[in-house]
Structure formats: C-alpha cells, structure tokens
C-alpha cells in the first residue's frame, strides 16, 4: 500500500513537471469537434482515456472470475466439490501413498533423455 502511494506521488510530480515544460497550445480535431489545449493536457487526457479503456476491457473477465471464485468458495464451505460430489468421495484416500506419480510413468517415454 505504501509503495503504491509513493509511486502515485512520483507519477503526479512527473506529470506536473511535464505540464510545466510543455505549455504550448495544440489544436485537436476529432470528427466534428475541434478544441485547443496545452500539449501536456492533451497527452495526459489521452493517457487517462487509454487507461480507462484498458480497465473497461478487462472488466467482464474480472467479474466472471469473481463469480467463479465466489461459487468455488461456497461449494468448498458446503463440503461439496464443484462437480456436485461430496468432498470425501472426490478426494483420493490418504492411505494409498505407496504409488507415486513418478513410479507409474517409468515405462513411458519422456521428453528428457537420461543419456
């Protein structure tokens, strides 16, 4: 949290210095709208618009991920797996530790050569 605050303050100082060093006026035309502003203001607003578009474009997947996380937490607290089976039926037994995943793949070919 403290690092984010420091980085925000540094970014704000850089933006102020940038604005003070670029006071010249520029004309911006967008379709039927024409406006004037300082070069720094135009660039900062363009950057902010890009950030907003980026955040809005990731919003649907973030909402979907939060819903999935909530559903998984709910199913975990109720003692059922997401597929609907009880947690004891879906988990492997703890007593069968004699067979390891590496011992069952000894005869299969692997991408790593032992030579």
Backbone bond lengths (Angstrom), bond angles and torsions (degrees), N, CA, C in turn:
res aa  C-N    CA-C-N  psi(-1)  N-CA   C-N-CA  omega(-1)  CA-C   N-CA-C  phi
1 X - - - 1.451 - - 1.523 110.30 -
2 X 1.308 115.95 -44.09 1.459 120.73 -178.32 1.530 110.37 -66.91
3 X 1.340 116.62 -36.43 1.460 120.51 178.88 1.523 110.54 -65.61
4 X 1.324 117.12 -40.35 1.461 120.90 178.64 1.525 110.65 -63.71
5 X 1.318 117.35 -38.52 1.464 121.25 178.77 1.531 110.51 -65.52
6 X 1.310 117.11 -44.31 1.463 121.12 179.69 1.527 109.92 -63.63
7 X 1.336 116.84 -43.61 1.461 120.39 179.77 1.531 110.89 -64.59
8 X 1.326 117.56 -37.45 1.462 121.04 177.24 1.520 111.35 -64.41
9 X 1.314 116.54 -42.30 1.461 120.19 178.27 1.529 111.26 -65.14
10 X 1.316 117.50 -41.17 1.464 121.00 177.87 1.525 109.88 -62.60
11 X 1.332 117.32 -44.15 1.460 121.22 178.39 1.528 111.11 -62.33
12 X 1.322 117.63 -38.76 1.461 121.02 178.50 1.530 111.07 -65.55
13 X 1.305 117.23 -41.25 1.470 120.82 179.00 1.526 110.03 -65.16
14 X 1.326 117.17 -42.42 1.463 120.80 178.12 1.529 110.38 -62.45
15 X 1.326 117.66 -40.29 1.465 121.27 178.97 1.525 111.13 -64.27
16 X 1.322 117.61 -39.93 1.466 121.02 179.15 1.525 110.24 -66.62
17 X 1.324 117.23 -43.95 1.462 120.82 178.83 1.530 109.90 -62.68
18 X 1.337 116.24 -42.42 1.464 121.03 178.00 1.523 110.70 -60.87
19 X 1.320 116.93 -43.15 1.465 120.85 -179.71 1.529 111.49 -65.91
20 X 1.316 116.99 -38.65 1.460 119.88 180.00 1.529 111.89 -70.34
21 X 1.319 118.20 -29.24 1.467 120.88 -178.58 1.524 112.54 -88.30
22 X 1.333 118.83 -8.18 1.464 121.99 -179.20 1.528 111.03 -128.51
23 X 1.347 117.49 66.50 1.466 119.33 -176.51 1.532 114.49 -85.48
24 X 1.344 118.84 -6.10 1.463 119.95 -176.23 1.526 111.22 -63.63
25 X 1.323 114.29 148.01 1.459 121.00 -177.97 1.525 110.06 -85.44
26 X 1.334 115.66 141.25 1.463 121.51 175.61 1.520 108.47 -127.78
27 X 1.323 115.01 151.16 1.462 120.26 178.98 1.530 107.72 -103.83
28 X 1.325 116.02 132.76 1.459 121.71 -179.14 1.519 108.10 -117.63
29 X 1.343 116.17 126.43 1.458 122.21 176.83 1.521 108.42 -114.14
30 X 1.311 116.79 126.27 1.451 122.34 176.12 1.524 108.40 -134.33
31 X 1.304 115.64 104.16 1.462 123.28 -176.23 1.522 109.87 55.75
32 X 1.322 117.84 -106.73 1.467 121.25 -176.79 1.523 112.70 -103.01
33 X 1.323 116.94 4.83 1.463 121.04 -176.67 1.527 108.75 -108.06
34 X 1.325 115.93 133.64 1.449 121.31 176.63 1.516 108.27 -128.77
35 X 1.327 116.24 132.27 1.457 120.36 -179.83 1.523 109.54 -144.83
36 X 1.319 115.34 163.52 1.449 121.64 177.54 1.516 109.37 -124.61
37 X 1.320 115.38 148.42 1.456 121.09 176.93 1.506 109.48 -167.40
38 X 1.310 115.94 172.41 1.464 118.68 178.79 1.526 108.87 -70.70
39 X 1.322 115.50 153.49 1.469 120.69 -178.36 1.526 110.58 -59.73
40 X 1.317 116.27 -40.55 1.463 119.76 -179.31 1.521 111.06 -64.99
41 X 1.320 117.31 -42.58 1.458 120.71 -179.73 1.525 111.03 -63.83
42 X 1.307 116.90 -42.13 1.467 120.63 179.12 1.527 110.43 -63.08
43 X 1.321 117.49 -44.95 1.463 120.23 179.93 1.528 112.20 -67.05
44 X 1.310 117.52 -40.30 1.468 120.40 179.81 1.528 110.46 -67.00
45 X 1.329 117.18 -41.02 1.468 119.75 177.36 1.526 111.81 -66.30
46 X 1.322 116.70 -37.28 1.464 120.19 176.65 1.523 110.85 -64.29
47 X 1.313 116.81 -41.84 1.462 121.09 176.78 1.523 110.81 -62.65
48 X 1.327 117.22 -45.18 1.472 121.01 179.93 1.531 111.07 -62.89
49 X 1.320 116.42 -38.32 1.459 120.13 177.22 1.529 110.45 -64.65
50 X 1.306 117.66 -40.18 1.459 121.55 177.06 1.521 112.20 -63.79
51 X 1.328 117.16 -41.18 1.462 120.99 176.66 1.528 110.37 -62.85
52 X 1.323 116.54 -43.37 1.469 120.31 179.57 1.529 111.53 -62.73
53 X 1.322 117.10 -42.00 1.467 120.67 178.00 1.530 109.94 -64.35
54 X 1.313 117.82 -40.63 1.462 121.54 177.72 1.511 112.40 -62.54
55 X 1.312 117.08 -43.47 1.470 120.97 179.25 1.521 110.14 -66.15
56 X 1.325 116.90 -44.46 1.463 120.20 179.70 1.522 112.29 -64.61
57 X 1.324 117.41 -32.38 1.465 119.46 -179.97 1.522 112.27 -72.42
58 X 1.327 118.56 -26.11 1.461 120.97 178.23 1.517 112.61 -91.58
59 X 1.314 117.67 -8.19 1.463 121.33 -176.25 1.530 113.94 -59.87
60 X 1.317 120.94 -45.97 1.472 119.08 -179.37 1.530 113.57 -59.51
61 X 1.331 117.52 -42.06 1.460 118.77 179.94 1.522 111.51 -70.34
62 X 1.322 117.72 -33.38 1.467 119.53 177.24 1.519 111.50 -67.03
63 X 1.344 116.59 -39.90 1.470 120.21 177.34 1.524 109.75 -64.62
64 X 1.338 117.18 -43.47 1.463 121.42 179.69 1.534 110.20 -62.27
65 X 1.339 117.83 -41.96 1.458 121.11 179.21 1.525 111.76 -65.13
66 X 1.342 117.12 -39.15 1.465 119.84 178.45 1.519 111.22 -65.07
67 X 1.339 117.28 -40.03 1.461 120.47 177.54 1.521 111.24 -63.69
68 X 1.323 116.32 -42.34 1.467 120.42 179.28 1.522 110.57 -64.84
69 X 1.320 117.77 -41.31 1.456 121.46 178.25 1.516 110.88 -63.31
70 X 1.333 116.58 -43.02 1.453 120.42 178.25 1.531 110.97 -61.99
71 X 1.356 116.10 -41.54 1.460 120.50 179.84 1.528 110.53 -65.04
72 X 1.338 117.06 -41.60 1.456 120.39 179.47 1.522 112.10 -67.21
73 X 1.333 117.49 -39.20 1.465 120.41 177.16 1.515 110.95 -64.71
74 X 1.338 116.23 -39.58 1.460 120.23 179.14 1.525 110.62 -65.21
75 X 1.322 117.21 -43.57 1.458 119.92 179.71 1.526 111.13 -68.32
76 X 1.309 118.06 -31.88 1.457 121.60 177.97 1.526 110.87 -69.28
77 X 1.333 116.36 -41.75 1.460 119.45 -178.80 1.526 112.07 -72.02
78 X 1.340 117.60 -25.77 1.465 119.74 178.99 1.519 111.45 -84.98
79 X 1.325 118.69 -7.29 1.451 121.74 176.16 1.511 114.17 87.79
80 X 1.319 118.03 12.53 1.450 120.49 177.86 1.513 109.35 -115.88
81 X 1.322 115.24 152.87 1.453 119.68 176.39 1.518 108.43 -81.20
82 X 1.319 118.56 163.85 1.465 120.37 -179.09 1.526 113.19 -59.28
83 X 1.349 118.14 -23.50 1.455 119.94 -179.47 1.523 112.09 -83.29
84 X 1.308 117.80 -5.69 1.461 120.82 176.15 1.514 113.97 105.00
85 X 1.336 119.52 -8.96 1.455 121.63 179.07 1.521 108.90 -83.70
86 X 1.326 115.71 159.89 1.457 118.37 178.40 1.519 109.04 -72.59
87 X 1.322 116.90 157.51 1.448 120.31 -174.78 1.520 112.00 -67.96
88 X 1.334 119.03 -28.96 1.452 119.84 179.12 1.515 111.36 -73.77
89 X 1.340 118.65 -30.23 1.454 121.55 -179.92 1.514 111.89 -79.11
90 X 1.313 118.49 -27.38 1.456 120.54 -176.32 1.513 112.80 -90.59
91 X 1.328 118.99 -17.32 1.454 120.03 -178.39 1.515 110.13 -93.79
92 X 1.344 117.94 146.90 1.460 120.32 177.93 1.517 110.20 -69.56
93 X 1.317 116.24 153.83 1.461 119.72 -179.88 1.505 109.70 -72.13
94 X 1.304 116.17 146.49 1.454 120.05 -176.38 1.515 111.67 -80.34
95 X 1.344 118.95 -15.66 1.451 121.59 -178.41 1.512 113.45 -79.82
96 X 1.303 120.55 -13.97 1.464 122.21 -177.01 1.519 111.03 -95.64
97 X 1.310 116.89 55.49 1.455 121.04 -179.38 1.515 112.28 -89.21
98 X 1.348 118.30 3.10 1.453 120.05 -177.87 1.514 112.46 -73.10
99 X 1.339 118.86 -30.27 1.466 119.81 178.62 1.516 109.26 -99.53
100 X 1.312 114.93 121.08 1.456 119.58 179.34 1.510 109.42 -102.68
101 X 1.309 118.94 156.97 1.458 121.12 179.80 1.518 112.72 -60.07
102 X 1.333 118.70 -31.59 1.456 120.68 -178.17 1.514 111.90 -73.08
103 X 1.345 118.44 -31.63 1.448 120.31 -179.00 1.515 111.82 -74.07
104 X 1.311 119.44 -26.18 1.452 121.56 -179.98 1.517 112.46 -80.73
105 X 1.314 118.78 -11.22 1.462 121.36 -178.67 1.517 112.52 -109.99
106 X 1.344 118.02 18.77 1.456 119.70 -177.35 1.521 112.40 -66.17
107 X 1.331 118.83 -37.82 1.448 121.17 -177.42 1.510 113.14 -81.67
108 X 1.315 118.95 -13.39 1.451 120.75 -177.23 1.516 110.77 -82.84
109 X 1.320 114.91 156.36 1.455 118.89 179.09 1.519 109.66 -79.61
110 X 1.300 116.69 141.89 1.448 121.47 179.21 1.517 108.93 -122.79
111 X 1.328 117.83 155.23 1.453 120.07 -178.87 1.535 113.05 -69.08
112 X 1.328 118.27 -17.61 1.460 121.61 -178.27 1.519 108.15 -96.07
113 X 1.313 117.51 128.10 1.449 122.28 -179.22 1.509 109.74 -90.96
114 X 1.339 116.24 143.49 1.464 120.36 179.03 1.513 111.68 -89.85
115 X 1.300 120.01 -4.48 1.465 123.05 -175.81 1.490 112.88 -77.70
